Amino acid sequence: VTVKGVQGHAGTVPMFMRQDPMAAAAELILLVEDLCKHPQSYIARGRQYHPSANEATTGMLVCTVGQISSWPSASNVIPGQ
């Protein structure tokens, strides 16, 4: 998965103008974690369930994020992706 944002200097771009892809990636990672811990909250559609709902709600669904990288990878740069 590639999350894109707008690259900039961390010291000069005001917070309200930032489009930091790492912040968006962090939210996505938390969503994946929550989905895997509480799949019933996401797959239930009224009384209809996705075909894999039974497996997901019985603890068979597992998820992880194994690697994160940014570009450019510098402490004073808001990454572009």
C-alpha beads as a LAMMPS data file, in Angstrom:
LAMMPS data file: protein, C-alpha beads

81 atoms
80 bonds

1 atom types
1 bond types

-500.0 500.0 xlo xhi
-500.0 500.0 ylo yhi
-500.0 500.0 zlo zhi

Masses

1 110.0

Atoms # bond

1 1 1 0.000 0.000 0.000
2 1 1 1.378 3.423 -0.886
3 1 1 -0.047 6.459 0.875
4 1 1 0.797 9.732 -0.862
5 1 1 0.898 13.220 0.577
6 1 1 2.684 16.504 -0.053
7 1 1 6.386 16.694 0.717
8 1 1 7.621 19.740 2.621
9 1 1 10.060 21.059 5.195
10 1 1 8.984 20.072 8.701
11 1 1 10.085 23.416 10.151
12 1 1 8.348 25.738 7.726
13 1 1 5.066 24.091 6.714
14 1 1 2.330 24.995 9.232
15 1 1 0.436 22.076 10.742
16 1 1 -2.879 23.155 9.213
17 1 1 -1.363 22.982 5.710
18 1 1 0.318 19.592 6.025
19 1 1 -0.748 16.547 4.058
20 1 1 1.490 14.044 5.829
21 1 1 1.126 10.523 4.448
22 1 1 2.670 9.007 7.589
23 1 1 -0.197 10.386 9.692
24 1 1 -2.672 8.876 7.222
25 1 1 -0.746 5.575 7.259
26 1 1 -0.910 5.533 11.066
27 1 1 -4.698 5.903 10.913
28 1 1 -4.894 3.122 8.332
29 1 1 -2.794 0.817 10.523
30 1 1 -5.075 1.481 13.500
31 1 1 -8.114 0.743 11.320
32 1 1 -6.625 -2.593 10.205
33 1 1 -5.858 -3.465 13.836
34 1 1 -9.410 -2.626 14.909
35 1 1 -10.895 -4.531 11.953
36 1 1 -9.011 -7.672 12.937
37 1 1 -9.910 -7.377 16.619
38 1 1 -13.578 -6.510 16.029
39 1 1 -14.522 -7.782 12.550
40 1 1 -18.200 -8.042 13.420
41 1 1 -18.317 -4.239 13.620
42 1 1 -17.258 -3.977 9.982
43 1 1 -18.745 -6.959 8.166
44 1 1 -22.301 -6.860 9.480
45 1 1 -24.678 -5.282 6.971
46 1 1 -28.017 -5.373 8.696
47 1 1 -28.972 -9.045 8.632
48 1 1 -26.776 -9.932 5.668
49 1 1 -23.199 -11.025 6.218
50 1 1 -20.217 -11.340 3.943
51 1 1 -19.495 -15.019 3.065
52 1 1 -16.335 -15.032 5.192
53 1 1 -18.095 -13.480 8.197
54 1 1 -18.240 -16.759 10.102
55 1 1 -14.457 -17.223 9.920
56 1 1 -13.819 -13.605 10.821
57 1 1 -16.035 -13.629 13.898
58 1 1 -14.578 -16.887 15.223
59 1 1 -11.065 -15.486 15.548
60 1 1 -9.695 -16.800 12.253
61 1 1 -8.952 -13.323 10.880
62 1 1 -5.409 -12.110 11.545
63 1 1 -3.698 -8.952 10.313
64 1 1 -0.361 -7.245 10.767
65 1 1 1.720 -4.433 9.350
66 1 1 5.298 -5.635 9.076
67 1 1 7.141 -2.723 7.531
68 1 1 6.762 1.021 7.117
69 1 1 9.016 3.266 5.076
70 1 1 8.805 6.862 3.950
71 1 1 10.343 8.865 1.149
72 1 1 12.329 10.881 1.594
73 1 1 13.353 9.423 4.909
74 1 1 14.695 12.448 6.768
75 1 1 13.810 13.806 10.198
76 1 1 13.256 17.372 8.957
77 1 1 11.110 16.507 5.923
78 1 1 7.405 15.809 5.675
79 1 1 7.499 12.748 3.426
80 1 1 5.803 12.711 0.052
81 1 1 4.935 9.028 0.372

Bonds

1 1 1 2
2 1 2 3
3 1 3 4
4 1 4 5
5 1 5 6
6 1 6 7
7 1 7 8
8 1 8 9
9 1 9 10
10 1 10 11
11 1 11 12
12 1 12 13
13 1 13 14
14 1 14 15
15 1 15 16
16 1 16 17
17 1 17 18
18 1 18 19
19 1 19 20
20 1 20 21
21 1 21 22
22 1 22 23
23 1 23 24
24 1 24 25
25 1 25 26
26 1 26 27
27 1 27 28
28 1 28 29
29 1 29 30
30 1 30 31
31 1 31 32
32 1 32 33
33 1 33 34
34 1 34 35
35 1 35 36
36 1 36 37
37 1 37 38
38 1 38 39
39 1 39 40
40 1 40 41
41 1 41 42
42 1 42 43
43 1 43 44
44 1 44 45
45 1 45 46
46 1 46 47
47 1 47 48
48 1 48 49
49 1 49 50
50 1 50 51
51 1 51 52
52 1 52 53
53 1 53 54
54 1 54 55
55 1 55 56
56 1 56 57
57 1 57 58
58 1 58 59
59 1 59 60
60 1 60 61
61 1 61 62
62 1 62 63
63 1 63 64
64 1 64 65
65 1 65 66
66 1 66 67
67 1 67 68
68 1 68 69
69 1 69 70
70 1 70 71
71 1 71 72
72 1 72 73
73 1 73 74
74 1 74 75
75 1 75 76
76 1 76 77
77 1 77 78
78 1 78 79
79 1 79 80
80 1 80 81
